[in-house]
Amino acid sequence: MNKGEIAANAFGPINCAQAVLSAYAGDYDLEKDKALQVAVAFGGGMGRMQETCGAVSGALIALGLSSGFKDGDGRDKINVVYDKVYDLITDFTELNKTVKCRDLLGCDLRTEEGREFFKENNLRENCKSYIRLACKLLDKYIF
């Protein structure tokens, strides 16, 4: 099973960012519980604010882990990571017109009505597709 499927299957009891990051955590000696802690605030587009898609945020955290960046590496290494971030987000946006959770889902998850709309329209499946895509793009740009 590929990382995208692992992450999509994990989504539900954990959020989208956690699902993506936890699928890659073991590759970078990050314990699963730590990965869940690191990514918890990014679900729902950053704490349900519906800004950057949590699946994309989880992928970016994993991308940073894959870079092996350490103290003293400097701006050149940071710039390489930033270039990959740009490419990943550009690819995601080209396929979905946005990286904003609010626009991807078309509902306000901060309201009871929005959460009900999410459930009634089975938008969990949409999120799973964004999770799979974030992992596919991460695999393309990972170090």
C-alpha positions, 0 to 999 in steps of 0.5 A: 500500500502506498503512502497516500492510501495509508494516509487516506485510510488513517484519516477520520480519527486523526485529521488530514495533516496528521494523516499525511505526516504520520504516513511518512514519520517512520521514514525520518525517525519521528515517532507516530505519536510525535508526528500526531502532536506536531501536525494536530494544529494544521488540520482543517486548514490550521485549526479549522480556520480553513486556510492552507489545506491540512493535507498540504501542510502535513506534506510540507512538514514531511518535506522539511523532515526529508531535507535533513536540514540541521543547524548551520546548513544556512540559506542555500539549503533553506532556499532549496526547500522553499523551491520544492514547497513552491513546486508542490503548492503550484502543482496542487493549485493547478489541479484544484485551483486553490490550496485553501481548505475553505474553497476546496470544501465549500463550507465553513467547518467552524459552524455547526451548519458547515460541519453538517454540510460536510457530513451530508455531502460526504466531503470526507471523501474529497479530503481523502482525495486531497490527502492522496494527492498531497502524498503523491506530490510529496513523493515527487519532491521529497529529498 
